[in-house]
Amino acid sequence: MKVLGIAGSPRRGGNTDMLLAEVMRGAASKGAEVKTIILNNLKITPCQHCDACLEKGECKIKDDMQTIYQEFEQADIIVLASPIQFTGVTAQMKAMIDRFQSRWARKYVLKVPPLGDGRKRKGFFISVGGRTVTDLFEPALVMIKTIFRILDIAYAGELLFPGIDEKGAIARHPDALSQAFLAGQKLVKG
Ligand SMILES: Cc1cc2nc3c(=O)[nH]c(=O)nc-3n(C[C@H](O)[C@H](O)[C@H](O)COP(=O)(O)O)c2cc1C
């Protein structure tokens, strides 16, 4: 069982990083092979809408997104982690999502599996936001559920924590980190 974690925050050791690390630790404790990729360390050019992918389902931009495509194909469970920035996911996460346009083309234009095979994969979302407004996570959730659906990844749940702003504030939440550890275990077990 391979679990891929995608860290979308620009802030290393911040709140979503801490939650993601616990999910991955929980998954590893149940025997999963875990790998975390930090998007901010990669070069992912935004989609140029050149439509080249409509021909063969391949993106013609050759950058670190090639690694992401491979890692998604190899994973059984994919955990996306992003704080809320201006009501959505971070620019790093959005750039990655948009580059899955080539996989959208595979599925809807070329009628082939978006991730190379018909294997069942599961997807999980982690987010935090500094504010406590109602519907804080709704726009991000719509986007995350959409990309999972397009990639034939079954949505397996989320961990969302409002009112978490300062770096490391999540550690002061009564049980967020233990919830994350348990969620990682459950993802692998269930
Ligand atoms: C550019 C930027 C935009 C933000 N926009 C929002 C927002 O729209 N709503 C919100 O609740 N928090 C917003 N925040 C606060 C972050 O979501 C919050 O600080 C979060 O804890 C950061 O998580 P991290 O440590 O994983 O990066 C924003 C922060 C930044 C830097």
The ligand as a Gaussian input file, in Angstrom:
#p B3LYP/6-31G(d) Opt

LIG

0 1
 C       -1.620000      34.675000       1.196000
 C       -2.460000      34.176000       2.340000
 C       -3.821000      34.170000       2.205000
 C       -4.623000      33.681000       3.231000
 N       -5.974000      33.663000       3.062000
 C       -6.763000      33.128000       4.017000
 C       -8.186000      33.075000       3.829000
 O       -8.733000      33.454000       2.813000
 N       -8.938000      32.537000       4.820000
 C       -8.370000      32.081000       5.977000
 O       -9.106000      31.582000       6.838000
 N       -7.032000      32.118000       6.181000
 C       -6.212000      32.636000       5.239000
 N       -4.845000      32.670000       5.413000
 C       -4.266000      32.138000       6.666000
 C       -3.743000      30.698000       6.532000
 O       -4.739000      29.825000       6.049000
 C       -3.284000      30.224000       7.917000
 O       -2.242000      31.049000       8.401000
 C       -2.836000      28.783000       7.950000
 O       -2.671000      28.376000       9.303000
 C       -1.525000      28.551000       7.216000
 O       -1.256000      27.166000       7.210000
 P        0.233000      26.593000       6.989000
 O        0.983000      26.838000       8.276000
 O        0.040000      25.148000       6.700000
 O        0.816000      27.325000       5.826000
 C       -4.023000      33.189000       4.431000
 C       -2.619000      33.208000       4.544000
 C       -1.848000      33.694000       3.518000
 C       -0.351000      33.725000       3.667000

